Amino acid sequence: MTIDRNTTVLGVLEYSSMAIGVAVLDEMVKIAPIKIIDAHTICPGKYIIVFCGDVASAEYSYNKGLEVGQGFLVDSFLLPQIHPEVLDAIGRVKQVEGWDSIGIIETLSVASAIEAADIAAKVGGVTIVEIRLAIGFGGKSYLKMMGSLFEVQAAMDAALARVEAKKQLCAKTVISQPHEEIRPFFLK
């Protein structure tokens, strides 16, 4: 997934139907000039649309997506000024030096994992190591972060407040001073 770093607004719409997702995608690009970053089927039979654009275009398209996909929406967000740490971690593992504390948030949707990562990064002090998207996880996603125990806990609390409010939390964990033996498995 390639995301333009100069994007004004990033949006994600996640549907429980592939057919509805494709119909939404068509309507979204017809109503406003947005850039589709990615759109495809994810496990288990859901459809995700990731897009960007200027504020007005992204809002028009997002609202059209909500309207057309009504009743099939799993999760969504429209996010201005996404944190660069998030862009670097979507779909790939970031190699890091430190090994103080780790935090993992497992969500029931792709949109919630990306949104939680953005919140955690904006709280500050943590490195977003990876945001793994639904493929191969039964529709779930997760984000991994590292930092001092205080930083990880603060970032987790802020991100979890949003994920729990959306009822998209599957599981969470914070590990202080993780054993070095797990490092290669955490960073792959």
C-alpha positions in Angstrom: 0.0 0.0 0.0 1.5 3.3 -1.1 0.3 6.4 0.7 1.2 9.9 -0.4 3.0 11.7 2.5 1.5 15.0 1.4 -2.0 13.7 1.8 -4.4 16.1 3.5 -6.9 13.5 4.6 -6.7 9.7 4.8 -9.9 7.7 4.9 -10.8 4.0 5.4 -14.1 2.3 4.8 -14.5 -1.4 5.7 -17.6 -3.3 4.5 -19.0 -6.8 5.3 -19.7 -7.3 1.6 -17.4 -7.4 -1.4 -20.3 -6.5 -3.8 -21.3 -3.5 -1.7 -17.7 -2.5 -1.3 -17.1 -2.3 -5.1 -20.4 -0.4 -5.6 -19.3 2.1 -2.9 -15.8 2.4 -4.5 -17.4 3.4 -7.9 -19.7 6.0 -6.3 -16.9 7.5 -4.3 -14.7 8.2 -7.3 -17.6 9.5 -9.3 -18.5 12.1 -6.7 -15.1 13.7 -6.0 -11.5 13.6 -7.1 -9.9 11.3 -4.6 -6.9 8.9 -4.9 -7.7 5.3 -4.2 -4.7 3.9 -2.4 -6.0 0.4 -2.0 -9.3 -1.4 -2.4 -9.7 -5.2 -2.2 -11.3 -8.1 -0.4 -9.9 -9.0 3.0 -10.6 -11.9 5.4 -13.3 -13.1 6.0 -15.1 -11.8 2.9 -14.9 -8.1 3.8 -14.0 -5.3 1.5 -11.7 -2.4 2.4 -11.2 1.0 0.7 -8.3 3.2 1.6 -8.2 6.6 0.0 -6.8 10.1 0.3 -7.6 13.6 -1.0 -8.1 17.2 -0.1 -10.5 17.9 2.8 -13.6 18.6 0.7 -13.1 15.8 -1.8 -12.3 13.2 1.0 -15.4 14.3 3.0 -17.7 14.1 0.0 -16.4 10.7 -1.0 -16.5 9.4 2.6 -20.0 10.5 3.2 -21.1 8.9 -0.2 -19.4 5.7 1.0 -21.4 5.8 4.3 -24.6 6.4 2.4 -24.2 3.7 -0.3 -22.8 1.1 2.0 -25.4 1.7 4.8 -26.1 -1.5 6.6 -22.8 -3.1 5.5 -20.3 -0.9 7.2 -18.0 -2.7 9.6 -15.8 0.3 10.5 -14.4 3.5 9.1 -12.5 6.7 9.8 -11.6 10.0 8.1 -8.4 11.3 9.5 -6.7 14.6 8.7 -2.9 14.8 9.3 -2.1 11.2 9.8 1.1 10.7 11.8 4.2 9.7 9.7 4.9 6.8 12.0 1.7 5.2 10.9 2.4 5.5 7.3 5.8 3.8 7.8 4.2 0.9 9.7 1.2 -0.1 7.5 1.9 -3.6 6.2 5.5 -3.8 7.2 7.8 -4.2 10.2 10.0 -1.3 11.2 13.4 -2.4 12.6 14.2 -0.6 15.9 17.1 -0.5 18.3 15.6 -0.2 21.8 14.0 -3.0 23.7 12.3 -1.6 26.8 8.6 -2.2 26.7 6.2 -3.4 24.0 2.5 -3.0 23.5 0.1 -4.8 21.2 -3.5 -3.9 20.4 -5.5 -6.5 18.4 -8.6 -5.1 16.7 -11.6 -6.6 15.0 -11.2 -4.3 12.0 -8.5 -2.8 9.8 -9.8 0.8 10.3 -9.6 0.5 14.1 -6.0 -0.7 14.0 -4.8 2.2 11.8 -6.8 4.7 13.8 -5.4 3.4 17.1 -1.9 3.5 15.7 -2.4 7.2 14.8 -3.6 8.0 18.3 -0.8 6.1 19.9 1.8 7.9 17.8 0.4 11.3 18.5 0.5 10.7 22.2 4.2 10.5 21.6 7.3 8.7 22.7 6.5 5.3 21.2 7.6 3.8 17.9 4.9 2.2 15.9 6.6 -1.0 14.8 4.0 -2.6 12.6 0.3 -2.4 11.6 -0.7 -5.8 10.3 -3.9 -5.7 8.2 -6.6 -8.4 8.1 -5.2 -10.8 5.5 -4.6 -14.1 7.2 -6.1 -13.0 10.5 -9.8 -13.8 10.1 -10.5 -10.1 9.5 -8.7 -8.9 12.6 -5.7 -6.5 12.6 -3.1 -5.5 15.1 -0.6 -2.8 15.9 2.7 -3.2 17.7 4.5 -0.4 19.5 7.7 0.0 21.5 9.1 2.6 24.0 9.5 3.1 27.7 6.9 1.5 29.9 5.4 4.9 30.7 5.2 5.9 27.0 3.8 2.6 25.9 1.1 2.6 28.7 0.1 6.2 27.9 -0.1 5.4 24.2 -2.0 2.2 24.8 -4.5 4.0 27.1 -5.2 6.7 24.6 -5.6 4.3 21.6 -7.7 1.8 23.6 -10.2 4.4 24.6 -11.1 4.9 20.9 -11.0 1.2 20.0 -13.2 0.3 23.0 -15.6 3.1 22.2 -16.1 1.6 18.8 -16.4 -1.9 20.2 -13.5 -3.1 18.0 -11.1 -4.5 20.7 -10.1 -8.1 20.5 -7.1 -8.2 22.8 -4.3 -6.1 24.2 -1.1 -6.5 26.1 1.8 -4.5 27.5 5.1 -6.3 28.3 7.7 -4.5 30.3 11.3 -5.6 29.8 10.4 -8.4 27.3 12.9 -11.2 27.1 15.5 -10.9 24.4 14.6 -14.3 23.1 11.2 -13.0 21.7 12.7 -10.1 19.9 13.2 -11.8 16.5 9.6 -13.1 16.7 8.2 -9.7 17.6 10.1 -7.9 14.9 9.1 -10.1 12.0 
